[in-house]
Amino acid sequence: MKVVLFVFLGLLLGAIVGGTLGVVAGLIWIEVFNTTNREGQAGMLVFFGFMPIGIVVGAIGCAVWLGVIGARGPKA
């Protein structure tokens, strides 16, 4: 039961942190590569491109990491 709780907590926290890092990475991308902002293209790139990728990668990565920590058990 503890492992399942850790996995769900990892999914939630990983999605939040991953989404935030995805937005930051998207904003850096726009500045470095001079993406045009015509008709909101830069904003759509960040929020429909980078943020979902960050959410998925962050949620899966953090869920696996916290699941492994929860499955280890106490040290003897």
PDB file of N, CA, C and O in Angstrom:
ATOM      1  N   MET A   1       0.824  -1.194   0.000  1.00  0.00           N
ATOM      2  CA  MET A   1       0.000   0.000   0.000  1.00  0.00           C
ATOM      3  C   MET A   1       0.869   1.258   0.000  1.00  0.00           C
ATOM      4  O   MET A   1       0.547   2.259  -0.641  1.00  0.00           O
ATOM      5  N   LYS A   2       1.976   1.178   0.736  1.00  0.00           N
ATOM      6  CA  LYS A   2       2.868   2.324   0.817  1.00  0.00           C
ATOM      7  C   LYS A   2       3.466   2.641  -0.559  1.00  0.00           C
ATOM      8  O   LYS A   2       3.647   3.809  -0.905  1.00  0.00           O
ATOM      9  N   VAL A   3       3.769   1.603  -1.338  1.00  0.00           N
ATOM     10  CA  VAL A   3       4.366   1.813  -2.661  1.00  0.00           C
ATOM     11  C   VAL A   3       3.387   2.524  -3.578  1.00  0.00           C
ATOM     12  O   VAL A   3       3.778   3.426  -4.319  1.00  0.00           O
ATOM     13  N   VAL A   4       2.130   2.135  -3.539  1.00  0.00           N
ATOM     14  CA  VAL A   4       1.114   2.761  -4.388  1.00  0.00           C
ATOM     15  C   VAL A   4       0.943   4.230  -4.022  1.00  0.00           C
ATOM     16  O   VAL A   4       0.792   5.083  -4.897  1.00  0.00           O
ATOM     17  N   LEU A   5       0.966   4.519  -2.725  1.00  0.00           N
ATOM     18  CA  LEU A   5       0.851   5.901  -2.280  1.00  0.00           C
ATOM     19  C   LEU A   5       2.039   6.730  -2.755  1.00  0.00           C
ATOM     20  O   LEU A   5       1.876   7.867  -3.197  1.00  0.00           O
ATOM     21  N   PHE A   6       3.232   6.155  -2.659  1.00  0.00           N
ATOM     22  CA  PHE A   6       4.424   6.852  -3.137  1.00  0.00           C
ATOM     23  C   PHE A   6       4.367   7.086  -4.642  1.00  0.00           C
ATOM     24  O   PHE A   6       4.771   8.147  -5.117  1.00  0.00           O
ATOM     25  N   VAL A   7       3.872   6.111  -5.394  1.00  0.00           N
ATOM     26  CA  VAL A   7       3.781   6.260  -6.855  1.00  0.00           C
ATOM     27  C   VAL A   7       2.805   7.377  -7.213  1.00  0.00           C
ATOM     28  O   VAL A   7       3.104   8.204  -8.075  1.00  0.00           O
ATOM     29  N   PHE A   8       1.650   7.413  -6.567  1.00  0.00           N
ATOM     30  CA  PHE A   8       0.685   8.481  -6.855  1.00  0.00           C
ATOM     31  C   PHE A   8       1.211   9.850  -6.447  1.00  0.00           C
ATOM     32  O   PHE A   8       0.984  10.839  -7.144  1.00  0.00           O
ATOM     33  N   LEU A   9       1.907   9.907  -5.328  1.00  0.00           N
ATOM     34  CA  LEU A   9       2.526  11.160  -4.918  1.00  0.00           C
ATOM     35  C   LEU A   9       3.586  11.585  -5.930  1.00  0.00           C
ATOM     36  O   LEU A   9       3.707  12.768  -6.250  1.00  0.00           O
ATOM     37  N   GLY A  10       4.352  10.618  -6.433  1.00  0.00           N
ATOM     38  CA  GLY A  10       5.353  10.904  -7.459  1.00  0.00           C
ATOM     39  C   GLY A  10       4.729  11.394  -8.754  1.00  0.00           C
ATOM     40  O   GLY A  10       5.264  12.296  -9.398  1.00  0.00           O
ATOM     41  N   LEU A  11       3.607  10.810  -9.139  1.00  0.00           N
ATOM     42  CA  LEU A  11       2.920  11.272 -10.354  1.00  0.00           C
ATOM     43  C   LEU A  11       2.490  12.724 -10.220  1.00  0.00           C
ATOM     44  O   LEU A  11       2.675  13.520 -11.140  1.00  0.00           O
ATOM     45  N   LEU A  12       1.922  13.065  -9.082  1.00  0.00           N
ATOM     46  CA  LEU A  12       1.435  14.427  -8.873  1.00  0.00           C
ATOM     47  C   LEU A  12       2.586  15.433  -8.810  1.00  0.00           C
ATOM     48  O   LEU A  12       2.586  16.434  -9.527  1.00  0.00           O
ATOM     49  N   LEU A  13       3.553  15.161  -7.956  1.00  0.00           N
ATOM     50  CA  LEU A  13       4.672  16.100  -7.812  1.00  0.00           C
ATOM     51  C   LEU A  13       5.510  16.176  -9.076  1.00  0.00           C
ATOM     52  O   LEU A  13       5.962  17.255  -9.459  1.00  0.00           O
ATOM     53  N   GLY A  14       5.720  15.036  -9.727  1.00  0.00           N
ATOM     54  CA  GLY A  14       6.498  15.024 -10.962  1.00  0.00           C
ATOM     55  C   GLY A  14       5.824  15.791 -12.085  1.00  0.00           C
ATOM     56  O   GLY A  14       6.497  16.441 -12.885  1.00  0.00           O
ATOM     57  N   ALA A  15       4.500  15.722 -12.153  1.00  0.00           N
ATOM     58  CA  ALA A  15       3.774  16.465 -13.179  1.00  0.00           C
ATOM     59  C   ALA A  15       3.891  17.970 -12.948  1.00  0.00           C
ATOM     60  O   ALA A  15       4.049  18.738 -13.898  1.00  0.00           O
ATOM     61  N   ILE A  16       3.812  18.381 -11.706  1.00  0.00           N
ATOM     62  CA  ILE A  16       3.920  19.813 -11.408  1.00  0.00           C
ATOM     63  C   ILE A  16       5.319  20.327 -11.717  1.00  0.00           C
ATOM     64  O   ILE A  16       5.483  21.337 -12.401  1.00  0.00           O
ATOM     65  N   VAL A  17       6.323  19.624 -11.210  1.00  0.00           N
ATOM     66  CA  VAL A  17       7.701  20.059 -11.431  1.00  0.00           C
ATOM     67  C   VAL A  17       8.079  19.932 -12.904  1.00  0.00           C
ATOM     68  O   VAL A  17       8.733  20.819 -13.453  1.00  0.00           O
ATOM     69  N   GLY A  18       7.677  18.847 -13.544  1.00  0.00           N
ATOM     70  CA  GLY A  18       7.988  18.656 -14.961  1.00  0.00           C
ATOM     71  C   GLY A  18       7.337  19.704 -15.850  1.00  0.00           C
ATOM     72  O   GLY A  18       7.955  20.185 -16.799  1.00  0.00           O
ATOM     73  N   GLY A  19       6.091  20.060 -15.548  1.00  0.00           N
ATOM     74  CA  GLY A  19       5.424  21.115 -16.312  1.00  0.00           C
ATOM     75  C   GLY A  19       6.111  22.451 -16.165  1.00  0.00           C
ATOM     76  O   GLY A  19       6.258  23.197 -17.133  1.00  0.00           O
ATOM     77  N   THR A  20       6.535  22.753 -14.942  1.00  0.00           N
ATOM     78  CA  THR A  20       7.243  24.004 -14.701  1.00  0.00           C
ATOM     79  C   THR A  20       8.575  24.032 -15.445  1.00  0.00           C
ATOM     80  O   THR A  20       8.915  25.031 -16.079  1.00  0.00           O
ATOM     81  N   LEU A  21       9.320  22.945 -15.369  1.00  0.00           N
ATOM     82  CA  LEU A  21      10.596  22.883 -16.082  1.00  0.00           C
ATOM     83  C   LEU A  21      10.400  22.899 -17.596  1.00  0.00           C
ATOM     84  O   LEU A  21      11.241  23.423 -18.327  1.00  0.00           O
ATOM     85  N   GLY A  22       9.290  22.325 -18.068  1.00  0.00           N
ATOM     86  CA  GLY A  22       8.987  22.374 -19.494  1.00  0.00           C
ATOM     87  C   GLY A  22       8.724  23.795 -19.968  1.00  0.00           C
ATOM     88  O   GLY A  22       9.169  24.184 -21.048  1.00  0.00           O
ATOM     89  N   VAL A  23       8.007  24.567 -19.171  1.00  0.00           N
ATOM     90  CA  VAL A  23       7.759  25.963 -19.526  1.00  0.00           C
ATOM     91  C   VAL A  23       9.061  26.754 -19.533  1.00  0.00           C
ATOM     92  O   VAL A  23       9.301  27.558 -20.434  1.00  0.00           O
ATOM     93  N   VAL A  24       9.898  26.525 -18.529  1.00  0.00           N
ATOM     94  CA  VAL A  24      11.185  27.225 -18.472  1.00  0.00           C
ATOM     95  C   VAL A  24      12.045  26.852 -19.675  1.00  0.00           C
ATOM     96  O   VAL A  24      12.662  27.723 -20.288  1.00  0.00           O
ATOM     97  N   ALA A  25      12.090  25.575 -20.015  1.00  0.00           N
ATOM     98  CA  ALA A  25      12.868  25.135 -21.178  1.00  0.00           C
ATOM     99  C   ALA A  25      12.315  25.745 -22.466  1.00  0.00           C
ATOM    100  O   ALA A  25      13.081  26.120 -23.354  1.00  0.00           O
ATOM    101  N   GLY A  26      11.000  25.844 -22.569  1.00  0.00           N
ATOM    102  CA  GLY A  26      10.395  26.459 -23.746  1.00  0.00           C
ATOM    103  C   GLY A  26      10.718  27.936 -23.867  1.00  0.00           C
ATOM    104  O   GLY A  26      10.984  28.429 -24.963  1.00  0.00           O
ATOM    105  N   LEU A  27      10.697  28.640 -22.753  1.00  0.00           N
ATOM    106  CA  LEU A  27      11.042  30.061 -22.787  1.00  0.00           C
ATOM    107  C   LEU A  27      12.505  30.265 -23.151  1.00  0.00           C
ATOM    108  O   LEU A  27      12.843  31.202 -23.874  1.00  0.00           O
ATOM    109  N   ILE A  28      13.369  29.395 -22.655  1.00  0.00           N
ATOM    110  CA  ILE A  28      14.781  29.476 -23.043  1.00  0.00           C
ATOM    111  C   ILE A  28      14.943  29.187 -24.527  1.00  0.00           C
ATOM    112  O   ILE A  28      15.720  29.859 -25.206  1.00  0.00           O
ATOM    113  N   TRP A  29      14.223  28.201 -25.037  1.00  0.00           N
ATOM    114  CA  TRP A  29      14.272  27.850 -26.463  1.00  0.00           C
ATOM    115  C   TRP A  29      13.877  29.045 -27.327  1.00  0.00           C
ATOM    116  O   TRP A  29      14.519  29.336 -28.336  1.00  0.00           O
ATOM    117  N   ILE A  30      12.817  29.729 -26.919  1.00  0.00           N
ATOM    118  CA  ILE A  30      12.326  30.875 -27.690  1.00  0.00           C
ATOM    119  C   ILE A  30      13.375  31.982 -27.732  1.00  0.00           C
ATOM    120  O   ILE A  30      13.585  32.605 -28.773  1.00  0.00           O
ATOM    121  N   GLU A  31      14.029  32.224 -26.606  1.00  0.00           N
ATOM    122  CA  GLU A  31      15.041  33.277 -26.566  1.00  0.00           C
ATOM    123  C   GLU A  31      16.286  32.909 -27.364  1.00  0.00           C
ATOM    124  O   GLU A  31      16.844  33.754 -28.066  1.00  0.00           O
ATOM    125  N   VAL A  32      16.725  31.661 -27.265  1.00  0.00           N
ATOM    126  CA  VAL A  32      17.962  31.245 -27.937  1.00  0.00           C
ATOM    127  C   VAL A  32      17.771  31.176 -29.450  1.00  0.00           C
ATOM    128  O   VAL A  32      18.627  31.640 -30.202  1.00  0.00           O
ATOM    129  N   PHE A  33      16.659  30.602 -29.901  1.00  0.00           N
ATOM    130  CA  PHE A  33      16.446  30.384 -31.326  1.00  0.00           C
ATOM    131  C   PHE A  33      15.573  31.439 -31.991  1.00  0.00           C
ATOM    132  O   PHE A  33      15.181  31.273 -33.146  1.00  0.00           O
ATOM    133  N   ASN A  34      15.265  32.513 -31.290  1.00  0.00           N
ATOM    134  CA  ASN A  34      14.507  33.640 -31.853  1.00  0.00           C
ATOM    135  C   ASN A  34      13.220  33.207 -32.554  1.00  0.00           C
ATOM    136  O   ASN A  34      12.979  33.570 -33.706  1.00  0.00           O
ATOM    137  N   THR A  35      12.408  32.437 -31.860  1.00  0.00           N
ATOM    138  CA  THR A  35      11.140  31.992 -32.428  1.00  0.00           C
ATOM    139  C   THR A  35      10.209  33.183 -32.614  1.00  0.00           C
ATOM    140  O   THR A  35      10.090  34.024 -31.723  1.00  0.00           O
ATOM    141  N   THR A  36       9.565  33.257 -33.742  1.00  0.00           N
ATOM    142  CA  THR A  36       8.669  34.373 -34.025  1.00  0.00           C
ATOM    143  C   THR A  36       7.446  34.311 -33.119  1.00  0.00           C
ATOM    144  O   THR A  36       7.004  33.229 -32.730  1.00  0.00           O
ATOM    145  N   ASN A  37       6.914  35.461 -32.791  1.00  0.00           N
ATOM    146  CA  ASN A  37       5.741  35.539 -31.921  1.00  0.00           C
ATOM    147  C   ASN A  37       4.513  35.979 -32.707  1.00  0.00           C
ATOM    148  O   ASN A  37       3.568  36.521 -32.135  1.00  0.00           O
ATOM    149  N   ARG A  38       4.524  35.754 -33.974  1.00  0.00           N
ATOM    150  CA  ARG A  38       3.391  36.135 -34.809  1.00  0.00           C
ATOM    151  C   ARG A  38       2.180  35.267 -34.468  1.00  0.00           C
ATOM    152  O   ARG A  38       2.254  34.039 -34.505  1.00  0.00           O
ATOM    153  N   GLU A  39       1.086  35.909 -34.141  1.00  0.00           N
ATOM    154  CA  GLU A  39      -0.179  35.267 -33.784  1.00  0.00           C
ATOM    155  C   GLU A  39      -0.019  34.278 -32.634  1.00  0.00           C
ATOM    156  O   GLU A  39      -0.705  33.256 -32.603  1.00  0.00           O
ATOM    157  N   GLY A  40       0.861  34.561 -31.704  1.00  0.00           N
ATOM    158  CA  GLY A  40       1.021  33.730 -30.515  1.00  0.00           C
ATOM    159  C   GLY A  40       1.774  32.440 -30.738  1.00  0.00           C
ATOM    160  O   GLY A  40       1.638  31.504 -29.949  1.00  0.00           O
ATOM    161  N   GLN A  41       2.559  32.367 -31.786  1.00  0.00           N
ATOM    162  CA  GLN A  41       3.253  31.122 -32.108  1.00  0.00           C
ATOM    163  C   GLN A  41       4.209  30.703 -30.994  1.00  0.00           C
ATOM    164  O   GLN A  41       4.299  29.514 -30.685  1.00  0.00           O
ATOM    165  N   ALA A  42       4.917  31.639 -30.391  1.00  0.00           N
ATOM    166  CA  ALA A  42       5.877  31.311 -29.338  1.00  0.00           C
ATOM    167  C   ALA A  42       5.153  30.745 -28.109  1.00  0.00           C
ATOM    168  O   ALA A  42       5.600  29.755 -27.528  1.00  0.00           O
ATOM    169  N   GLY A  43       4.073  31.350 -27.725  1.00  0.00           N
ATOM    170  CA  GLY A  43       3.314  30.856 -26.576  1.00  0.00           C
ATOM    171  C   GLY A  43       2.719  29.489 -26.818  1.00  0.00           C
ATOM    172  O   GLY A  43       2.718  28.644 -25.923  1.00  0.00           O
ATOM    173  N   MET A  44       2.212  29.261 -28.022  1.00  0.00           N
ATOM    174  CA  MET A  44       1.664  27.942 -28.333  1.00  0.00           C
ATOM    175  C   MET A  44       2.748  26.880 -28.354  1.00  0.00           C
ATOM    176  O   MET A  44       2.500  25.740 -27.963  1.00  0.00           O
ATOM    177  N   LEU A  45       3.952  27.234 -28.806  1.00  0.00           N
ATOM    178  CA  LEU A  45       5.063  26.288 -28.780  1.00  0.00           C
ATOM    179  C   LEU A  45       5.383  25.880 -27.350  1.00  0.00           C
ATOM    180  O   LEU A  45       5.607  24.703 -27.069  1.00  0.00           O
ATOM    181  N   VAL A  46       5.404  26.849 -26.452  1.00  0.00           N
ATOM    182  CA  VAL A  46       5.730  26.548 -25.056  1.00  0.00           C
ATOM    183  C   VAL A  46       4.638  25.696 -24.418  1.00  0.00           C
ATOM    184  O   VAL A  46       4.933  24.655 -23.831  1.00  0.00           O
ATOM    185  N   PHE A  47       3.389  26.121 -24.522  1.00  0.00           N
ATOM    186  CA  PHE A  47       2.315  25.478 -23.779  1.00  0.00           C
ATOM    187  C   PHE A  47       1.732  24.243 -24.450  1.00  0.00           C
ATOM    188  O   PHE A  47       1.106  23.427 -23.774  1.00  0.00           O
ATOM    189  N   PHE A  48       1.917  24.078 -25.756  1.00  0.00           N
ATOM    190  CA  PHE A  48       1.435  22.863 -26.410  1.00  0.00           C
ATOM    191  C   PHE A  48       2.566  21.944 -26.839  1.00  0.00           C
ATOM    192  O   PHE A  48       2.314  20.827 -27.293  1.00  0.00           O
ATOM    193  N   GLY A  49       3.796  22.389 -26.704  1.00  0.00           N
ATOM    194  CA  GLY A  49       4.932  21.574 -27.090  1.00  0.00           C
ATOM    195  C   GLY A  49       5.779  21.160 -25.912  1.00  0.00           C
ATOM    196  O   GLY A  49       5.905  19.972 -25.616  1.00  0.00           O
ATOM    197  N   PHE A  50       6.357  22.131 -25.241  1.00  0.00           N
ATOM    198  CA  PHE A  50       7.302  21.838 -24.169  1.00  0.00           C
ATOM    199  C   PHE A  50       6.623  21.424 -22.862  1.00  0.00           C
ATOM    200  O   PHE A  50       7.096  20.507 -22.191  1.00  0.00           O
ATOM    201  N   MET A  51       5.539  22.074 -22.496  1.00  0.00           N
ATOM    202  CA  MET A  51       4.905  21.769 -21.217  1.00  0.00           C
ATOM    203  C   MET A  51       4.360  20.337 -21.156  1.00  0.00           C
ATOM    204  O   MET A  51       4.606  19.663 -20.155  1.00  0.00           O
ATOM    205  N   PRO A  52       3.639  19.833 -22.155  1.00  0.00           N
ATOM    206  CA  PRO A  52       3.158  18.446 -22.060  1.00  0.00           C
ATOM    207  C   PRO A  52       4.290  17.418 -22.006  1.00  0.00           C
ATOM    208  O   PRO A  52       4.186  16.411 -21.306  1.00  0.00           O
ATOM    209  N   ILE A  53       5.354  17.673 -22.738  1.00  0.00           N
ATOM    210  CA  ILE A  53       6.492  16.761 -22.685  1.00  0.00           C
ATOM    211  C   ILE A  53       7.095  16.770 -21.282  1.00  0.00           C
ATOM    212  O   ILE A  53       7.432  15.714 -20.746  1.00  0.00           O
ATOM    213  N   GLY A  54       7.231  17.950 -20.687  1.00  0.00           N
ATOM    214  CA  GLY A  54       7.749  18.048 -19.324  1.00  0.00           C
ATOM    215  C   GLY A  54       6.848  17.364 -18.314  1.00  0.00           C
ATOM    216  O   GLY A  54       7.337  16.722 -17.385  1.00  0.00           O
ATOM    217  N   ILE A  55       5.546  17.493 -18.482  1.00  0.00           N
ATOM    218  CA  ILE A  55       4.610  16.852 -17.562  1.00  0.00           C
ATOM    219  C   ILE A  55       4.740  15.335 -17.626  1.00  0.00           C
ATOM    220  O   ILE A  55       4.806  14.678 -16.587  1.00  0.00           O
ATOM    221  N   VAL A  56       4.777  14.775 -18.818  1.00  0.00           N
ATOM    222  CA  VAL A  56       4.854  13.322 -18.967  1.00  0.00           C
ATOM    223  C   VAL A  56       6.175  12.786 -18.431  1.00  0.00           C
ATOM    224  O   VAL A  56       6.191  11.826 -17.661  1.00  0.00           O
ATOM    225  N   VAL A  57       7.276  13.401 -18.835  1.00  0.00           N
ATOM    226  CA  VAL A  57       8.589  12.924 -18.396  1.00  0.00           C
ATOM    227  C   VAL A  57       8.746  13.084 -16.882  1.00  0.00           C
ATOM    228  O   VAL A  57       9.247  12.179 -16.216  1.00  0.00           O
ATOM    229  N   GLY A  58       8.328  14.213 -16.340  1.00  0.00           N
ATOM    230  CA  GLY A  58       8.429  14.442 -14.906  1.00  0.00           C
ATOM    231  C   GLY A  58       7.566  13.490 -14.097  1.00  0.00           C
ATOM    232  O   GLY A  58       8.014  12.963 -13.079  1.00  0.00           O
ATOM    233  N   ALA A  59       6.337  13.263 -14.534  1.00  0.00           N
ATOM    234  CA  ALA A  59       5.431  12.380 -13.796  1.00  0.00           C
ATOM    235  C   ALA A  59       5.940  10.942 -13.794  1.00  0.00           C
ATOM    236  O   ALA A  59       5.956  10.292 -12.748  1.00  0.00           O
ATOM    237  N   ILE A  60       6.350  10.449 -14.940  1.00  0.00           N
ATOM    238  CA  ILE A  60       6.827   9.066 -15.008  1.00  0.00           C
ATOM    239  C   ILE A  60       8.136   8.909 -14.233  1.00  0.00           C
ATOM    240  O   ILE A  60       8.303   7.955 -13.472  1.00  0.00           O
ATOM    241  N   GLY A  61       9.055   9.841 -14.430  1.00  0.00           N
ATOM    242  CA  GLY A  61      10.339   9.745 -13.747  1.00  0.00           C
ATOM    243  C   GLY A  61      10.210   9.801 -12.234  1.00  0.00           C
ATOM    244  O   GLY A  61      10.828   9.002 -11.530  1.00  0.00           O
ATOM    245  N   CYS A  62       9.425  10.725 -11.732  1.00  0.00           N
ATOM    246  CA  CYS A  62       9.266  10.872 -10.286  1.00  0.00           C
ATOM    247  C   CYS A  62       8.461   9.707  -9.700  1.00  0.00           C
ATOM    248  O   CYS A  62       8.741   9.274  -8.582  1.00  0.00           O
ATOM    249  N   ALA A  63       7.473   9.195 -10.429  1.00  0.00           N
ATOM    250  CA  ALA A  63       6.697   8.050  -9.942  1.00  0.00           C
ATOM    251  C   ALA A  63       7.582   6.812  -9.822  1.00  0.00           C
ATOM    252  O   ALA A  63       7.492   6.079  -8.837  1.00  0.00           O
ATOM    253  N   VAL A  64       8.426   6.578 -10.808  1.00  0.00           N
ATOM    254  CA  VAL A  64       9.339   5.429 -10.740  1.00  0.00           C
ATOM    255  C   VAL A  64      10.323   5.607  -9.589  1.00  0.00           C
ATOM    256  O   VAL A  64      10.567   4.675  -8.822  1.00  0.00           O
ATOM    257  N   TRP A  65      10.880   6.795  -9.475  1.00  0.00           N
ATOM    258  CA  TRP A  65      11.859   7.063  -8.428  1.00  0.00           C
ATOM    259  C   TRP A  65      11.259   6.869  -7.030  1.00  0.00           C
ATOM    260  O   TRP A  65      11.852   6.185  -6.195  1.00  0.00           O
ATOM    261  N   LEU A  66      10.096   7.461  -6.769  1.00  0.00           N
ATOM    262  CA  LEU A  66       9.475   7.302  -5.458  1.00  0.00           C
ATOM    263  C   LEU A  66       8.934   5.896  -5.245  1.00  0.00           C
ATOM    264  O   LEU A  66       8.886   5.428  -4.107  1.00  0.00           O
ATOM    265  N   GLY A  67       8.526   5.210  -6.306  1.00  0.00           N
ATOM    266  CA  GLY A  67       8.106   3.811  -6.185  1.00  0.00           C
ATOM    267  C   GLY A  67       9.248   2.910  -5.754  1.00  0.00           C
ATOM    268  O   GLY A  67       9.062   2.012  -4.933  1.00  0.00           O
ATOM    269  N   VAL A  68      10.413   3.144  -6.300  1.00  0.00           N
ATOM    270  CA  VAL A  68      11.594   2.363  -5.901  1.00  0.00           C
ATOM    271  C   VAL A  68      11.954   2.668  -4.450  1.00  0.00           C
ATOM    272  O   VAL A  68      12.295   1.757  -3.695  1.00  0.00           O
ATOM    273  N   ILE A  69      11.882   3.910  -4.061  1.00  0.00           N
ATOM    274  CA  ILE A  69      12.180   4.272  -2.674  1.00  0.00           C
ATOM    275  C   ILE A  69      11.176   3.611  -1.726  1.00  0.00           C
ATOM    276  O   ILE A  69      11.558   3.109  -0.668  1.00  0.00           O
ATOM    277  N   GLY A  70       9.915   3.609  -2.096  1.00  0.00           N
ATOM    278  CA  GLY A  70       8.889   2.994  -1.234  1.00  0.00           C
ATOM    279  C   GLY A  70       8.989   1.484  -1.186  1.00  0.00           C
ATOM    280  O   GLY A  70       8.615   0.884  -0.179  1.00  0.00           O
ATOM    281  N   ALA A  71       9.476   0.851  -2.233  1.00  0.00           N
ATOM    282  CA  ALA A  71       9.565  -0.601  -2.280  1.00  0.00           C
ATOM    283  C   ALA A  71      10.781  -1.132  -1.530  1.00  0.00           C
ATOM    284  O   ALA A  71      10.809  -2.305  -1.157  1.00  0.00           O
ATOM    285  N   ARG A  72      11.775  -0.300  -1.305  1.00  0.00           N
ATOM    286  CA  ARG A  72      12.994  -0.745  -0.638  1.00  0.00           C
ATOM    287  C   ARG A  72      12.761  -1.199   0.791  1.00  0.00           C
ATOM    288  O   ARG A  72      13.332  -2.198   1.229  1.00  0.00           O
ATOM    289  N   GLY A  73      11.949  -0.490   1.501  1.00  0.00           N
ATOM    290  CA  GLY A  73      11.697  -0.856   2.889  1.00  0.00           C
ATOM    291  C   GLY A  73      12.739  -0.278   3.829  1.00  0.00           C
ATOM    292  O   GLY A  73      13.701   0.358   3.397  1.00  0.00           O
ATOM    293  N   PRO A  74      12.537  -0.504   5.112  1.00  0.00           N
ATOM    294  CA  PRO A  74      13.475   0.048   6.089  1.00  0.00           C
ATOM    295  C   PRO A  74      14.812  -0.689   6.069  1.00  0.00           C
ATOM    296  O   PRO A  74      14.876  -1.882   5.769  1.00  0.00           O
ATOM    297  N   LYS A  75      15.870   0.040   6.392  1.00  0.00           N
ATOM    298  CA  LYS A  75      17.197  -0.560   6.451  1.00  0.00           C
ATOM    299  C   LYS A  75      17.378  -1.264   7.795  1.00  0.00           C
ATOM    300  O   LYS A  75      16.930  -0.780   8.835  1.00  0.00           O
ATOM    301  N   ALA A  76      18.034  -2.398   7.750  1.00  0.00           N
ATOM    302  CA  ALA A  76      18.231  -3.178   8.982  1.00  0.00           C
ATOM    303  C   ALA A  76      19.547  -2.838   9.642  1.00  0.00           C
ATOM    304  O   ALA A  76      19.877  -3.399  10.687  1.00  0.00           O
TER     305      ALA A  76
END
